[in-house]
């Protein structure tokens, strides 16, 4: 006959067995869970992450719109932090999520401080998105060593300094956004190594200077945005009848070239060249192109504005403040 147990001992044993069974059944890797709880703490334990309860399973019980786990390894492979109001800093613990493939931090306006260097530990990372935050400091050089990255979006932050030439080593990169920061200096020549795989390049809204690398010659983009910088020189090599570029946003710089000599690829539908120093007239056949966006205002263009075709879409604000452009929607040309 088994001896009777004291109620207190029985309770302790039952609780221990319950705890062990819960721990054994939990999918979430304990290292991942600890890292996530540290990240939550660094963000000020916001109500937006109330589902991140240390007593529950991060893979099964925490909000699915914030993270996901791999079905085979049960490791956290995706982390998304969006519209968190009372945020602090992104702690080094982010680098302990070793199996992370996607990191998306969007519209966390009060997130400040630099990008943690521990992100370099995330060797599986393919998507890095930290946008519309208050993070500051330079773009880390170590990003150039993260060879699996295919997508980087660091737009609309307070990043400063120059663009690291090391980013030119990311041979799998097809999407890069660094626009609307406070970046200075030139576009690295090393970016020429990214073509033709890099299809989306956004560098607008910074304080970049110098010339556009000649290595961009004959390189087609889905979108190239260099607007609102201090870039200069002749960029006619960005054009050409064999180019497959869709959108070119080049306004508010110091570019200078003869517009009349340009030839356009069949796919180009958006062209913004306003607030530059371009001169000459319109190339022949310009009105036959299916333009969706177009602006050459505030330049030194002369001659007659093409009529008919798709040009009917654009009002005088696409042409004003040029040297001597004329005809509708501007005043008639003088005979």
VEXMAR-446413 format. One record per residue (C-alpha): residue in one letter; x, y, z. Coordinates in steps of 0.05 Angstrom, whole numbers, plus 5000, padded with zeros to 4 digits. Last residue first. Layout:
N
AXYZ
...
// end
This chain:
335
X510966713286
X510666733362
X508766073394
X502066063429
X501766153505
X502765533548
X497764943548
X498364963489
X504065273449
X510765533474
X517265353509
X522265923513
X526865893574
X522665443618
X518765653679
X512265273665
X511964603628
X508564063671
X504764593709
X501464803643
X496964193643
X498463473623
X493662933599
X492963233529
X500163023516
X497862303506
X496462403433
X495663123411
X500763683413
X508263703422
X510564343459
X514164813410
X521165063424
X525765183482
X527764823546
X531865153601
X528764803662
X523464953714
X517964503687
X519663843652
X514063413681
X510962753657
X506962193688
X502561693651
X505861783583
X503561313527
X508561563474
X505961883411
X507062593436
X514662503438
X514962313364
X520862773353
X524962963414
X522663593451
X527264193453
X534164373479
X536064483552
X536264113618
X538364513680
X534064173733
X527664343770
X522963863733
X525563213703
X519862733719
X518762173670
X513661613678
X511461153620
X518060843597
X516560153568
X518360263495
X525260543509
X526461283499
X531361673456
X534262323481
X537562823434
X532463373443
X533363383519
X540563643514
X543863543581
X544663853651
X542663533717
X542763983777
X537563633821
X530163743836
X527063223790
X530062553768
X524262063777
X524761553721
X519461013716
X518660413669
X525860253649
X526559743592
X532160123555
X533559933483
X531460603455
X536060973503
X535861343569
X540061313632
X546061513589
X542962203583
X544962323655
X549662913642
X552063243705
X549463383774
X546563083838
X544363543894
X538363133917
X530763193909
X529662633859
X534162023847
X528461523838
X529460943790
X523560483781
X522759833740
X529959933722
X534059813660
X541659873659
X544660093592
X549260573629
X548660533705
X556160413709
X556861153691
X555661293764
X550861883774
X554962503788
X556562853853
X551862993911
X546762643955
X542763074003
X536762604011
X529662613984
X530662093929
X535061473933
X529960953910
X532560373868
X527859833842
X530259323790
X536859083821
X538358453782
X541558823723
X545459103756
X548059073827
X555359123807
X554259833783
X552560003855
X560059963868
X560760673840
X557560903905
X552261453897
X555962063924
X555962423991
X550262554038
X544462184069
X539162544110
X533362054099
X527662074051
X529961514004
X534160914022
X530060403985
X533259803952
X529659233914
X532858683871
X538758483916
X541657793902
X548758043886
X549258443951
X556558663943
X554559363921
X551959483991
X559259504012
X559760203980
X556360454044
X551761044029
X554461654064
X552461954131
X545662034163
X539461614176
X533461984203
X528061524176
X523461544115
X526460974076
X530560384102
X527559864054
X532059284035
X529858683994
X534058103966
X538457994027
X541657304026
X548757574022
X548757934089
X555858204084
X553958864052
X549158984110
X555359014155
X556959714132
X551159984174
X547160564146
X549261134192
X545861404254
X538461504265
X531961124277
X525861564281
X521161094244
X517661104176
X521460504150
X525359914175
X524659354124
X529858804118
X527758214075
X532157614060
X535157474129
X538356784135
X544957064162
X541557434219
X547957544260
X549158214224
X542858454259
X547258474321
X549859154297
X543359474323
X540560004275
X541560654313
X537060994364
X529661154360
X522960814352
X517761354364
X514561314295
X513660564291
X510660654222
X513760004195
X518559494225
X518958884180
X524258344192
X523757744146
X528157124144
X529457034218
X532956394237
X537856704286
X532757094327
X538457274374
X540257884332
X533958244354
X536658184425
X541058784409
X535159234428
X530859644381
X529660264422
X523460584453
X516460534427
X509860824453
X505560824390
X506760164355
X504360244283
X507459604257
X512259084284
X513058474239
X517657894254
X518457284208
X522456644216
X521356464289
X523955754298
X519155164300
X524154774256
X519254444208
X513154904211
X517455534210
X514656044259
X510856694247
X510757374278
X506858014290
X500557904249
X499757214279
X498657504349
X501857054401
X498656384417
X501555874369
X508756054356
X509856484418
X506855954464
X503856254527
X506256424597
X511156944572
X505257334543
X506557684477
X499057784464
X499658474495
X504158694438
X500259314418
X499559464492
X506859674490
X512059354536
X516659964529
X519659784462
X525859524496
X521559054538
X518158774475
X524958644445
X527158284508
X520757864506
X522357694433
X529457484451
X527057044508
X521956704462
X527056584408
X531856264458
X526155844487
X524155564418
X516655634411
X513054974399
X510754874470
X508754154487
X514854014530
X514154664568
X506754534582
X508153814605
X513754064650
X509454604681
X503654134692
X508253614724
X511254144769
X504354404789
X502053704806
X508253564847
X507454214886
X500054064899
X501553364923
X507053624969
X502254124999
X496653605007
X501353125045
X502252465009
X499351805034
X503951205033
X502950684979
X500050005000
// end
